[in-house]
Amino acid sequence: MKYRILIEQDEDGVFVAEFPSLPGCISQGKTRKEALQNIKDAMQGYIESLKKHKESIPPSIQEEMALSLNIKKRLKQARQNSQSKYVRL
């Protein structure tokens, strides 16, 4: 299963990571890499808890992955076009 992860650095320099589709599934780390590993561990525990309590598991984001690839493709095309300053997404 794949879920969107948001990682932001707070005012103290700590990286805070969360899964918006998994309410309350939040973790942190001193580095982006550490925060990413911690949030993956938190997600596993979160999903296990949902299963144990027979609660529904939010769907994966396969559709969003395709959208992300499309945006990357358009950005790459815009960079190749030296006459264009802006990209219409």
Backbone bond lengths (Angstrom), bond angles and torsions (degrees), N, CA, C in turn:
res aa  C-N    CA-C-N  psi(-1)  N-CA   C-N-CA  omega(-1)  CA-C   N-CA-C  phi
1 M - - - 1.444 - - 1.527 109.03 -
2 K 1.314 115.03 143.38 1.459 120.64 -179.53 1.521 109.50 -123.60
3 Y 1.321 114.94 134.67 1.455 121.79 178.81 1.527 109.33 -132.89
4 R 1.320 115.73 150.70 1.459 120.61 176.86 1.524 108.69 -69.27
5 I 1.333 115.74 135.24 1.461 122.27 176.07 1.516 107.79 -114.16
6 L 1.319 116.71 130.50 1.458 121.41 173.31 1.524 107.86 -106.00
7 I 1.327 116.17 128.87 1.457 121.02 177.36 1.520 107.77 -126.19
8 E 1.326 115.37 125.03 1.458 121.35 178.37 1.518 108.99 -133.19
9 Q 1.324 115.33 147.53 1.449 119.91 176.56 1.525 108.10 -93.30
10 D 1.346 116.37 127.40 1.459 119.07 -178.43 1.531 110.91 -84.23
11 E 1.335 116.01 -179.22 1.464 121.03 -175.33 1.527 113.21 -65.23
12 D 1.331 117.97 -18.66 1.462 121.94 177.83 1.519 112.79 -93.06
13 G 1.330 116.93 1.11 1.464 121.12 179.19 1.514 114.47 89.27
14 V 1.328 117.28 1.67 1.464 121.97 179.43 1.528 108.27 -83.61
15 F 1.322 116.28 139.75 1.464 121.09 177.76 1.531 108.83 -89.70
16 V 1.322 116.02 123.50 1.460 122.54 -179.88 1.525 107.88 -108.17
17 A 1.333 115.95 128.91 1.466 121.62 -177.59 1.518 109.26 -121.48
18 E 1.334 114.93 143.70 1.465 119.10 177.24 1.524 110.61 -151.86
19 F 1.324 113.96 157.80 1.462 122.63 172.22 1.524 106.79 -104.98
20 P 1.338 119.45 107.43 1.461 120.44 -179.49 1.530 113.69 -58.10
21 S 1.316 117.86 -30.86 1.472 120.12 -178.02 1.532 112.77 -84.49
22 L 1.337 116.77 -3.31 1.463 121.47 176.76 1.531 107.72 -120.54
23 P 1.329 117.82 85.69 1.467 121.81 -174.50 1.530 113.09 -52.57
24 G 1.328 115.58 127.68 1.454 120.76 178.24 1.510 114.43 86.32
25 C 1.315 118.18 -3.70 1.472 121.66 179.25 1.523 107.86 -87.64
26 I 1.333 115.42 91.09 1.462 123.09 -175.11 1.518 108.45 -132.26
27 S 1.328 116.66 144.82 1.455 121.60 176.18 1.520 108.12 -148.31
28 Q 1.316 116.59 -178.18 1.460 120.57 -179.75 1.517 110.53 -153.52
29 G 1.329 116.18 172.60 1.451 122.10 177.70 1.515 110.45 -165.77
30 K 1.319 116.00 161.78 1.464 120.81 178.91 1.519 111.60 -71.22
31 T 1.339 116.06 -26.86 1.462 121.84 177.74 1.528 108.57 -125.38
32 R 1.327 115.64 164.54 1.472 120.08 176.81 1.531 109.84 -60.49
33 K 1.331 116.44 -41.66 1.461 121.10 -178.96 1.533 110.89 -62.99
34 E 1.331 116.63 -43.00 1.462 120.56 179.01 1.527 111.08 -65.75
35 A 1.331 116.81 -41.44 1.470 120.39 178.19 1.526 110.76 -62.64
36 L 1.327 116.83 -39.93 1.460 121.04 179.24 1.530 110.97 -63.94
37 Q 1.326 117.11 -43.93 1.467 120.00 178.72 1.532 110.53 -64.99
38 N 1.326 115.95 -42.22 1.467 119.80 -179.45 1.525 112.20 -64.20
39 I 1.330 117.27 -40.06 1.465 119.43 -178.75 1.532 110.75 -71.29
40 K 1.319 117.16 -32.20 1.472 119.53 175.34 1.527 110.51 -64.51
41 D 1.341 116.29 -41.74 1.467 120.16 176.75 1.530 110.61 -63.74
42 A 1.345 115.97 -41.38 1.464 120.36 179.37 1.532 110.60 -63.24
43 M 1.334 116.64 -39.30 1.459 120.43 179.85 1.527 110.89 -63.03
44 Q 1.318 117.17 -41.55 1.463 120.01 179.65 1.528 110.49 -60.45
45 G 1.328 116.46 -44.10 1.459 120.46 178.06 1.522 111.87 -65.58
46 Y 1.324 116.25 -37.73 1.464 122.01 179.86 1.528 110.26 -63.68
47 I 1.325 116.44 -48.11 1.475 121.32 -179.79 1.532 110.71 -64.39
48 E 1.335 116.79 -41.52 1.464 120.13 177.59 1.527 111.08 -60.27
49 S 1.344 116.24 -40.08 1.459 120.48 178.72 1.532 111.37 -65.45
50 L 1.332 116.74 -41.30 1.466 119.94 177.41 1.530 110.50 -60.13
51 K 1.327 116.05 -44.75 1.463 120.05 179.76 1.529 111.21 -63.51
52 K 1.327 115.88 -43.99 1.466 120.93 -178.71 1.525 111.27 -60.66
53 H 1.316 117.13 -38.06 1.455 121.88 -178.49 1.536 112.74 -93.45
54 K 1.346 114.99 8.94 1.466 122.08 177.99 1.535 112.63 54.68
55 E 1.334 114.38 42.50 1.463 121.00 176.54 1.520 108.16 -100.42
56 S 1.324 115.93 157.06 1.466 119.31 -178.33 1.525 110.85 -72.03
57 I 1.322 114.29 146.47 1.463 121.96 178.97 1.526 108.00 -100.22
58 P 1.338 117.70 126.25 1.470 119.96 -179.73 1.531 111.31 -57.03
59 P 1.328 116.94 146.13 1.463 120.41 -178.83 1.527 112.24 -68.16
60 S 1.298 114.82 155.97 1.460 123.42 177.31 1.526 110.20 -70.08
61 I 1.329 117.89 167.45 1.470 121.99 -176.07 1.523 113.17 -108.75
62 Q 1.294 119.00 41.63 1.456 121.87 -177.20 1.523 112.24 -54.97
63 E 1.321 118.01 -37.16 1.463 121.01 -179.11 1.520 111.32 -63.73
64 E 1.321 116.72 -39.19 1.458 121.04 -178.60 1.526 111.03 -65.48
65 M 1.306 117.05 -33.46 1.457 120.57 178.82 1.527 110.10 -59.13
66 A 1.308 117.98 -41.76 1.459 121.74 178.98 1.519 110.66 -64.58
67 L 1.323 117.29 -39.73 1.456 121.91 178.83 1.523 109.98 -63.96
68 S 1.318 117.60 -43.15 1.459 121.37 179.26 1.521 110.92 -60.22
69 L 1.322 116.92 -41.17 1.457 120.15 179.09 1.523 110.72 -64.34
70 N 1.330 117.30 -38.82 1.452 121.91 178.81 1.530 110.40 -63.44
71 I 1.309 118.08 -42.54 1.453 121.54 179.12 1.529 109.95 -64.46
72 K 1.324 117.69 -43.72 1.461 120.65 178.48 1.522 110.76 -59.61
73 K 1.331 115.97 -40.79 1.462 120.26 -179.76 1.528 110.34 -62.80
74 R 1.339 116.99 -43.38 1.461 120.35 179.92 1.523 111.57 -66.75
75 L 1.321 117.59 -38.83 1.459 120.38 177.66 1.524 110.91 -64.20
76 K 1.324 116.69 -40.75 1.457 120.86 178.39 1.528 110.27 -62.98
77 Q 1.331 116.65 -42.72 1.458 120.54 178.53 1.524 110.82 -62.71
78 A 1.320 117.02 -39.41 1.464 120.73 -178.99 1.527 110.93 -67.06
79 R 1.325 116.78 -38.72 1.467 119.96 178.56 1.521 111.13 -65.05
80 Q 1.334 116.15 -34.32 1.455 120.40 -179.82 1.524 111.24 -72.26
81 N 1.311 117.03 -24.91 1.454 121.90 179.87 1.519 108.76 -92.18
82 S 1.312 117.74 94.30 1.465 121.55 -173.13 1.517 112.83 -67.33
83 Q 1.337 119.43 -16.44 1.447 121.84 179.51 1.524 112.43 -80.17
84 S 1.303 117.85 -18.02 1.448 121.71 -175.37 1.525 110.67 -97.00
85 K 1.347 117.17 124.95 1.449 122.25 177.34 1.524 111.43 -89.33
86 Y 1.311 117.01 -29.83 1.447 121.82 -173.90 1.526 110.85 -121.20
87 V 1.314 113.59 153.79 1.463 120.29 -179.44 1.514 108.25 -114.70
88 R 1.306 116.32 129.03 1.465 119.92 174.40 1.515 108.59 -92.47
89 L 1.320 116.03 112.25 1.455 121.95 -179.27 1.450 108.03 -96.34
